[in-house]
């Protein structure tokens, strides 16, 4: 019984605090589709598609559209909370937290809360 308790204690001590995982690179995001994670990268191209349904803002990491490695999508309904991210975050390294999904074979994340998109 004492051995079992020591083993359990050792596992608890080795468990990451708060269960937080290391941030992923934009390139690594493709291997984590369907997971909720933090993805970090440099915004190298950005676009506010004001004439497109839903008025999305796209922030592309590590390579410019159409060769982006990862994309953050901010829908028009949430845009006011972020100001003008296509200009304020251009060229900056940022981290976004949310669920990773694929859109046309490119990993992306929809972010609606500014607290989930932070500049490093």
N, C-alpha and C positions, 0 to 999 in steps of 0.2 A: 504494500500500500504506500509506504514512504517513497519507494522508487517511482511509482506512478505519479505521486504528487510532485516530486522533483522534476519529472519529465514534463508535466503540465506547466509547472512554473517556468521551466526553460523555454517552452514554446511561447508562452505569454511574453517573456522578455525579448524573444527574437521577433515577435510580430511587429510590423511597422506601426508606429504611433499613429493613432487615428485611422489606420488602414490606408493611409495615403500612399499612392504609388509615385514613382519618379515620373516627371513629365516626359511625354513622347516627343520625338522630332517629327517634323512634317512628313518625312519619308517613312517613319515607322507607323504612322497612323493607319496606313492601308492594311496592316496586319492586325488591327484592332477594331475593325468595323463591327458595329453593334454594341460596343463597349462604351461606357462613360469614362472619359479620361481627360487629362490636360495635355494639350498639344501646343508646342512652342515653335516659332519660326519667324522669319523676317518677311514683312509685307513688302513685296516687290512690284505688285500691280494691284490696282483697286479701281472699282467702278460703282457708281451709284446709277442704277438702271431706272431712272425716274419714269420712263415711258413704258416699262414692262409691267405686266400684271403683278401686283404685290409690292412694287417698287423696291426690289432688293438692292442691298449694297453688298458687293463681293470684295473680300480681302484675300488675295492670293499669296500663299507662302512659297518662298524659295525659288520660284520660277514664274515668269509672267504668263498670263493667259495667252494662248490656249494650252500652254505646257505646264501649268501650275501643278505643284506637288500636293497641295492641300488648300481648301477654300473655307473661309468663314463666311456665312451668310447672315446678314442682319435684315430682317423684313421691314418694310416701310412703316408698319404699325409701331415698331420699336425704335425706329431711326432717331427720333427726337431725343431719346435718352442718351444717345451716343454722340450727338453733335454732328460733325462731318468726319466720320472715321476714315473715309477714302482719302482725305487730305491730312488729318491729324496723325494718322498711324502709318502713313506711307513712309517706307524706308526704316521703320522702327521694328524692333524685335518684340513680339507680343506672345502671350500665352492665353489660350482659350480653354474653358472647361465645359464639357457637355458630351452628348452622345455622338459618336462618329458614325456616319452613314456614307454610302456610295451614291454618287450622282454622275451618270455617264462615265463610270469606271474611275472617277476621281473621288478620293475621300473628302468629306466636308462635314461641317458642324454648323448648326443653326444656333445663334446666340441672341437672346432677347434681353439679357440682364447685363448691364455694364460691369457689374461685379465679377462676371464670368469671363471678361476680356480685359486683361491687364498688360500694361507695358512693362517690360523687364528693365 
